[in-house]
Amino acid sequence: MIRSSVAYSEIENVVKMMQCIESAHKIFSEFGLFKRVTYCFVEYALLLKSNQQYSEAIAYFNIALKSLGIINTSEDLIVKFIEICAGQ
């Protein structure tokens, strides 16, 4: 799912993408897959960024970073996450 927001920059596809992210978030939460939940925050932030909603995107990136820290994710993954976000 990561980086799929790039393919959904047209307005009619944005709603569909948001629904997909929300569905994924719900499923991952139910199964306790917290790293995957964090990726949903990243994907939502990328979608917002692609639609030039920068303040909202930054808020979701911050949620994702905090989530990664809470679930004791390795520093390598956090560095990779930052690199991905910087490259978008």
C-alpha positions in Angstrom: 0.0 0.0 0.0 2.9 2.4 0.6 3.2 5.0 -2.1 -0.1 4.1 -3.7 -1.3 7.7 -3.0 0.7 8.9 -6.0 -1.7 6.9 -8.3 -4.7 8.6 -6.7 -4.1 12.3 -7.3 -7.3 12.7 -9.3 -10.2 14.0 -7.1 -12.6 11.1 -7.7 -9.9 8.6 -6.8 -8.9 10.4 -3.6 -12.2 9.4 -1.8 -11.7 5.8 -2.9 -8.1 5.8 -1.6 -9.2 7.3 1.7 -11.8 4.5 2.1 -9.1 1.9 1.3 -6.8 3.3 3.9 -9.5 3.5 6.5 -10.5 -0.2 5.7 -6.9 -1.3 6.0 -6.4 0.7 9.3 -9.5 -1.0 10.8 -8.4 -4.5 9.7 -4.8 -4.0 11.0 -6.0 -2.6 14.3 -8.3 -5.6 14.8 -5.5 -8.0 14.4 -3.0 -6.0 16.4 -0.7 -5.3 13.5 0.5 -2.0 14.8 3.4 -1.5 12.3 0.8 -1.8 9.5 -1.5 0.7 11.3 1.5 3.1 11.3 1.9 2.6 7.5 -1.7 3.6 7.1 -0.9 6.9 8.8 2.0 7.3 6.4 -0.2 6.5 3.4 -2.8 8.9 4.5 -0.2 11.6 5.0 1.2 11.0 1.5 -2.3 11.3 0.1 -2.9 14.6 1.8 0.5 15.8 0.7 -0.2 14.9 -2.9 -3.3 17.1 -2.6 -1.3 20.0 -1.2 -2.8 19.7 2.3 0.5 20.1 3.9 -0.5 20.9 7.5 -2.7 17.9 7.7 0.0 15.7 6.1 2.6 16.8 8.6 0.2 16.0 11.4 -0.2 12.4 10.1 3.5 12.0 9.5 4.0 13.0 13.2 1.4 10.5 14.3 3.3 7.8 12.3 6.6 8.8 13.8 5.3 8.7 17.3 3.6 5.4 16.6 6.8 3.9 15.4 8.5 5.0 18.6 5.8 3.6 20.8 5.9 0.1 19.3 9.7 0.0 19.7 10.5 -0.1 16.0 14.1 -0.4 15.1 15.9 2.9 14.3 16.7 1.5 10.8 13.0 1.4 10.0 12.5 4.9 11.3 15.4 6.2 9.2 13.9 4.4 6.1 10.5 6.0 6.9 12.0 9.5 7.0 13.9 8.8 3.7 10.7 7.7 2.0 8.8 10.8 3.3 11.6 13.1 2.2 11.6 11.6 -1.3 7.9 12.2 -1.9 
